[in-house]
Amino acid sequence: MNEIIQKVTDTIIKRSSKSRAVYLDRMAKAKVHGVNRERLGCSNLAHAMASMDEREKNALSAKQSPNIAIVTAYNDMLSAHEPYKLYPSLIKRTLMEEGATAQVAGGVPAMCDGVTQSQPGMELSLFSRDNIAMGTAIGLSHNVYDGALYLGVCDKIVPGLLIGALSFGHLPGIFVPAGPMPSGISNAQKAKVRQEFAQGKISEDALLQVESESYHSSGTCTFYGTANSNQMLLEMMGLQLPNSSFVNTNTPLREALTAYAAKTILTMTDLSGRYKPIAEIIDEKSFVNAIVGLMATGGSTNHTIHLIAMARAAGIVLNWDDFDAISKVTPLLCKMYPNGQADVNHFRDAGGMSVVISQLLDAGLVHNDVETVVGKGLESYIVEPGLSDEKVIFAEGPKVSRDESVVSTAKTPFSEEGGLKLLHGNLGRSVVKTSALKPEQFFIEAEAIVFESQEALQAAFKAGELEKDFIAVVRYQGPKANGMPELHGLMPPLGVLQEKGFKVGIITDGRMSGASGKVPSAIHCSPEALDGGMLAKVKTGDRIRFDIPKGEIMLLVEEKELASRRAEVPELSANRYGFGRELFVAVRQSVGTAEEGASLFDISGEERA
């Protein structure tokens, strides 16, 4: 093993020893031999199977076969989740053929951040993750299940499902993807048209036409944002079938893989004699592997929040120092939009996760001695799924890329370091996505221009007030202020200014889209402005140094002057009401910091006091 990776792993294990022991003890106490419905009284069980047909009722009442929960994030507005409408019937049919049963235990919310970007609803997006976790737990609380299949793909949905699944860690679990849509127009063309619209060069009708050619069918969006980063992480953590994430939706192989996942969960229940609950699959090494995968593929910055929250649900304590140390020794192996022009279909065709995992194992950068849903060892993920006589086969997968412009090697990476970096200084701690930046963008020293919404910045751009070098300070965007929305609307105007030759950057206590990265952005700044952060004292005209190589973000104002300043707090009432935001007042008051995972839950899974 790489010395730094091993050191980080050992540090996490030591840091988490107490909370991890508490978690594992709770999971051990929740486990029962046989089927969980044995605990139920006759009235309880009658309610649970009232809607089933006679064959299913006979199987459940005999208490001799597994009953599998389906927790689904289906809705038909979210393209990535629309295919899930057919999955429950397929899973039930497959399991009934094996003498087992399945039930939809519950449905959870599934927001499309692409729909809510720059809209009031985006202020509910991050909070939906913990809502999904609680919804998952509510569904599983009926306690008639011996394992679970989790149907989710996108941004907050997979993290929320996994947090909920870990709270029922005594149950075996497998995540079941829906797959990406086929490739549409190029991401470069889409970005170009967005910038043209921001400059008023094309009409809204023309923009909609191009956007619809990009997002054009059922399936996951094809750029490498948070949704597809989720799928990568699930494979790195051994919770999804090997190299299966990026098989296109609505294809025979995709359907066969779903049936295969349903059969696989039966091999993990207590009745199989090879009981493998999710709590025994996921450990500190699983999360280290996930972080390495994030860095090696140039994945979404959102996971510097979500991985911390997911880990805490298993009693494992991560922080940004872990991410930074891992990034420094992890080569960047992939070029997918926004880090390049390829999409996840090109990534799959180049060999996909089989190549990435093979390269990382050979370089000693990931732990092989981990459990997965298909057996011991991450090396079992160096395979490629296919069909033979309509049955899934996992053949030996490629270890070297079929297209090195998309996936390179550990010896000849696109960058010697991973795609994210920790920044610190008198403005706090933040993270920056470096994988999509050019070397000349790694250092900026310029005056600050302060904004308290992305709309204010867009208005200044349209008024021609931003034709110069500057660093935009976009504050009061943290979880306590307004739910920490993604500030995706900043990218087109700042991208235009950058292409005009101006040196521009962002520092914010908000988030950026998983598809962002072309503008230097110090994001997730902690503590946030509303929680005592120095961002609240920045004034337009102050100079800021943004130094990525040194990992610094500094407000160049004398300490005596800063001490004399009072925080400038705007009127935030407009963010508190409308579009359901009034229902989340208590959430904003209780949420933790970004570096704590912006979560409502503490490290042992209990609600924050």
N, C-alpha and C positions, 0 to 999 in steps of 0.2 A: 504493500500500500504506500501511496505517496505520504511522506512524513507529515505534511501540513494537514491533509485530509484526515489522517489518523489522529492527529493532535486535536483537531476540531471535534471529531467524533468523541474522543475521550473527555474533552471539556464539557460537551453537551450531556454525556452520560453522568458525569459527576454533578453538574449543575442541576440535573433533573432527578437525582436519586430519590429524594424524599417524595416528590409529587408523582413520580413514575410508580413507586412502590404502592402508594395509596390507590392509584388507578388500577394497577394489576390486581390488587387485593379485592377491589370492588367487582372487577370482572369475574374473578374466581368465585366469588360468593353468588354471582348471578347465574352461573352455569348450573345446569341440571343434566342428569343422564336420561337418555330416552328422548321423548318429545316434550316441548314446553307446555303443550296444552294439557298435559297430565295434571297440571296445577289447577286447572279450571274445574268449577262445579258443573253439574249437568245443565243448569240454566245458562251459565256463561257460554258453554260450548254450543248449546242449541242456537243461541243468538249468533255466534260466530259463523255457523254453517247454514243458517236458515235459507240463504239465497242460492245455495249450491245444488247441483243436480244429484240424483241418488247415488251415482258412482262416486262422486266426490265426497258426499256425506258419509258413505260407507268407509271410505279411506280415512277420513278424519276421525270418525267415531271409534274406529279400531285402534287408533293411537299407535300404529306400528310403522307408519311411513312419514317422511318429512312433509311439512307444509311450509312453502317458501313465500316470503313477503315480496311484493313488488312495490317499491316506492318510486313513483313516477313524477317527473317534472314536465309532463306532456302539456302543451297547448299548441294550437295550430296557427298562432300568430308568429311564434318564434321558429324560424325556418329550421334550425338545428334540431328542434324538438318535435316538429310536426310528424316525422316518421314514427315516433313512439306510439301513435294511436293504434298501431297494429301489433305492438310488442306484447301486451298482456295476453291476448288470445293465442299468439304463437307460443309464448312461454307456458301457458296453462296446458295447451295441447301437447307440447313436448314433454312436460313433466308427467301428465296423466299417462302417456305411453310408457313411462318408467315406473308407474305405480305410485307417483307422488302428486301432490296438489300445490296450487299457488293461488294467492289472492292479492288483489291490489290493496295494500295496507293503507295507502294514503297518497294524495297528490299534493305537491308543494308548489309554491309560486315559481315562475320562471320569467324573469324580466329580460327583455332584449335591450341591452345598452345602446345598440345601434339605433333603436327607435327613440330612446329617451335622451340621447346625447343633446346637451344644450337646452334641455327642456326641464320644467320643474320636477317631473317624475324621476329624473336622475338623482335627486336628493334622497330617494328611497332605496337606491340600488345597493349600496354597500350594506345597509341595514337588512336588506332582504336575505343576505347570507345567514345571519343568525336566526331570522324568522324561518328559513328553510330547515336549519338544524333542529329547531323546536318542532316544526311540522313533521320532520322525519321521526323524531322521538315519540310524538303523539301517535303517529301511525303504528309504530312498532310496540307501543305500550299495551296493546291488546294481548300480547304475550301468547299468541297461538302459533308463532313462527319459529322455525328451526334454522333459518338462514334467510338471506335477503339479496335481492337483485336491485341495484340502484340505477335508475334510468335518468341520466343527466349529462350535459355536455358543457354548457356555457359558463359565463364569467363567475358569478357568485354561487351558481347552482351546485357545481361539483364540490367546492369547499364546504358549502352548507350541508350537503348530503353526507360528506365524509365526517364532519363534526358530529352530526346526528348518528351516523353509523358507529362512530367510536364510543358514543355514550351507550350503545348497545353492543359493545365490543365482544361480548360473549357469544354473539351470533356470527357465523361465517357470512361473508359478503363478497359480491363481485359487482364491479361497475360495468355497465353495458352501454357502449357508445352507439350513436346513430350514423356517424360517418359524415364526411364533407360533401358538399355539392360539387359537381364538375366545375372546372375552371371557367370563368367568364372573361371579361376584358382584363387586360393587364392592370396590376396595381399601380404601375407608373402612370398609365393613362388616366386612371381614376383620380389620383392625386393631382395631376396636372389640371384636369377639368375643375376640380374643387378650388384650386387656386385662381383659375380664371374667373370662376363665379365670385370669389371673394373680392376680385378687382372690378367686378361689374362688366366683364368682357362677354359673358354669355348669359342667356336667360335661365330662369328657373326650370322651364320645360326641358331645355337642353341638358341641364344638370340631372334632372330626374331620369331622363332617358339613359344617361351614362351610368348612374347609380343602379338602375334596374338591370343593366347589362352585367353589372358586377354581382349583385345579389339577385339571382334569377331563378332559384328553384329551392326545393326542400334540401336540407342538409346544412352542415356547419359552414359558415363563411370561410373562405379558403386562405385568408391571410393568417400570419402567425401571431395572433393576439392572445388574449387571456383564455378564450375558449379552447383553442388548440394547444396552448401551453398546459391547460388542465389535462388534456388527453396524454400528452407526453409524461406529465408527472405521475399519472395513474399507472403507466407502464413502468416507470422508474421505481415505483413503490410496490410493484407486483400485484396490483389490484384489478387489472384489466387483462384480457387475453393478450398474449404476446404479438407485437407488431400488427395489432388489429385496429388501432384507433382511426387510421386514415384510409380504410377501405370505404369506397363511396357508398352513400346511402342508396336504398332501393335497388340493390343488386342481389343476385343469387348468393354470392359469398357473404354479403352483409347479413342476410337472413339466416344463412347457415351458421354464422358465427354467433348470432343471438341464441339459436337453439343449442349450440355447443356450450355457451356460457351457462344456460339453464341446466344442462346435464352435469356440468362441472361442479356447480354448487352442491349437488347431491353427494359428491365424493368428499365434501368437507364437513358434513353434519356429523353429529355424534353417532347417529345410526349407521354411518358408513364404517365406523371403526377407525377412521383417520380424521378425527375431529380437528378442525383448523379454524378457530374463530379469528376475526379480524384483529383482535387485540394481540394475538400471537404472531400475526404477519407484520404488523406495523410496529417498528421500534425506532430507536435513535438512528440506526444505520439506514433505515428506510428514508428518513427525512434528509440525511446527509446525501444519499443518492439522488433524492429529488432536487436538492439545491444544486448539485453538480450538473444534473440534467438541464436545469434552468439556465445555468451559466453557459454550458456547452452549446445550447441551441439558440441562445439569444432570446430567451422567453420574456414573458410579460412582467413588468415592474409590479403589477398588482400582487404578485406572489410573494413579494417582500412583506406583505401584510397577511395574505391568506395562509401561507405555510406556517407562519407563527401561530395563527389562531387554530389551525388544524392540529398542530403539534401539541398545543396546550390542552386540547380535548383528550389527548392520550397521556397527559402528565409529563410531556416533554417540553423543555424550555429552550426556545431558540431566540437569538437576537440578531441585529444587523451586523455585528462584528463577525458572526459565523458566516454570513453571506459574503462579506468583504474578503475574509481570509480564503474562502473557497474560490471566489472569483479570481483571485490573484494567481492561482495555480491551475486553473481550468482553462484549457484552450477553447476558443470559439470555433466550433466545427461546422456551423450551418449558416447559410445565407438565405433567409426567407423574409419576405416583406413583413415589417418595414426595414429589415437589415439588408435586403437585397430584392431582386425582382421575382424570384421563384415563389410559388405558393406551396401549400401542404400536399397537393397532388404531385407536384414535381419532387417534393421531399420523399413521398412514398415510392415513387418510381425509381428514385436514386438508391433505395434500399431501406429508407426510413429508420425506425428505431432499432432494427437489427444492426445496422452499421454504427449508429451512435453508441449503442451499448457495447458492441464489440470493441470499438476504438477506446472507449473509456475504461473497460476492463483491462485491455492490453496495456494501457498506460498507468494502471494501478490507481485510478482516480475514483472508482466506485467500489463499494463492498459487494463481493459475490456471495458471501455467507449470510444471505437473507432468505426469509420465507416468501413465497409468492402463491398465487392462487393455483398455479400449475406445478408446484414442486419447489424443492430447495434449490437456491442458487439463481442469481440474476442471469447467469449464462443460458438458462432455459429460454430467455427472451431473444436469443440470436437465431430467430427462425422467421419463416415467411409463410403465412397462411394461404391455402388454396383449396380447390375443390377436386375431388376424385370420386367419380360415381356418385355425385351429389353429396358427398360427405367431406367434412373439413379435414384437411391434413396439414400438419405443420412440418414443412420441409426445412432442411438446413438453410439458414438465411445468409445473405451476403454480409461479409465482414469488411469489405472494401466498397466504397461508393461506386455506383454506376454512372454518376455525374458529379465530378468533383467541383463543379461550379456551384453546386447546391449543398453538398455534404463533403467536407474535406477529411483529412486524417489528423490524428493527434500530433503527428510529426510535422505536418505542413498545414497548420490551421490558418484560418482567416485572421486570427489575432491570438497572441500568446496568452491573453487574459480573457476571462468571461465577459458577458455582456452587461454587467451591472457593477456599480461601484458605490461605496459609502462615502459621503461627504460630511464633514463636521467643521465647526467653527463657532463664532459668537452668535450666529443666527440659529444654531441648533444642529440637529443631525437630520440628514436627508439622504435619498438615494438618487442616482442618475443612471439612465440607460445609455451606455456608451457604444453599443454594437452598431448603431445606425449613424454614428457621428463620424465626421472627417477629422483627421489630426489637427487641422487648423481651428477646429471648434472646441478644442480641449482647454483653452484658456481665454477668458474674457475679463477685462476690467473696464467697467463702464458705469455711468450714472443709473440710479434706480428710477423707475417710473412706477408709482404705486397705484394699484387697482384693487377694488374690493368686489369685483365680479368679472367674469370673462366678457360679459356684454359691454362693460365700460372700456375694456381694451379694444374690442371690435369697433366701438363707436369712435375711439381715438384714431384707429387705423383708417377708417372711412373718411375721417376729417383731415387726413394727411398729417397728423401730428407726430407720427412715429418714424419719420424718414431719417433715422440716425442710429448710431450704436446705443444700445441700452439693455438693461436687465429688467424685465417685467417682474414686479413683486405682486403676485395675485394672492391676497390673504383673506382670512376668515372663510376658508374653504375646507377646514378640517372637520372631523367627525362630530365634535361638540357644537360647532358653529352651524353647519347646514348639512351634515351627513356625508361630507367628503365626496362630492360628485366628481366624475371624470370631467376634465376641462378640455375636451376634444375640440371645442370650437376655437381654441387658441391657435391650433396648428396651421390652418390655411393662411391667416394674415401674417403670422410670424414666418411661415415658410416663404411667402412672397418677399418679405423684407430681407430675409437671409439670401435669397437668390438675387436680390438687387445689390448684394455686396455688403450689407450692414451686418455687424456682429451683434447678434441678439441672443438672449437667454431668458430663462424663466426660473424663479424660485417661488414655491407655493406650498402651502400646507394641505392642498388638495391632491387629487390624483390625475394622472394622464391616462388616456386609453392605452390598452395593451398593444394597439397598432401604432402608437406614437413613437417618436425617437429621433426624428431628423433635426430637431431644435434642442440644444443643450438645456436640460430641464432638471433642476434640483427639486424633487417632489417629496411628498409625504413629510414635509418639514415638521419636526417634533422638538419641543412642544409647539402645538399649534398656537396661532395668534390669540385665540379666545381663552387659552389655557396657560397664559403667562409667557408665551413665546416672544422672542425678540422681534419677530416679523411685525408685531403690533407697533413697534417704535420706529420703523423705517420711514423716512420721508423722501418724497420725490426730490431728486438732486443729490442724495447721498451716493457715494461711490461704493460699489460692491466688487469684490474679486472672486471670480468663479474659476477655480484652479483644479481641474479634474486629475492631472497627474499627481498632485500633492494631496488630493482628497480633501480640499478645503473650500469652504464657502464663507467669506468674511465680509462683514459690514465695516467699511473703513472710516469709522467715526470714533473719536476719542471716548474712552470709557467714562470720563467725567461728564461729557456731553450726553451720552446714552443714559447715565444714571439720573440725569436731570429731566429726561423726557418722560412723559406719561403716555401710556398706551392709547392709541387712537382707535376707539371702538365705534363702528358704524351702527346704524339702526338695522337690526337683523330680523325684525318682526315679519318682513315679507317672506322670509324663508321658513316661517313657523306654521303657516296655514295654507290651505288649498292643496289639491292633489293628494289628499291623505296625510300631508305632513303633520297636521295637528295630532295624529294618532301616534306619532313617534317622539313626542316631547320627552317622555321618561327615558327613551332610548338615548337621545342626545345627552341627557344629563348623566347617564350611567356608563356610557361607552368609554373604553380605555383608549390609550394613545395608539397612533399608527404602529409604533415599534412594538407595542404589546398585542398587535393584531387587530386593533380597533374593534374589540370584541366586548360582548356583555358578560362573558363567562370567565371565571378564573381558571387557573391551571389544572384544577381537579374537576372542572366541568360544572361547578356550582354557579348559580347566579351571583353576580357581583353585589356585595352588601351595599 
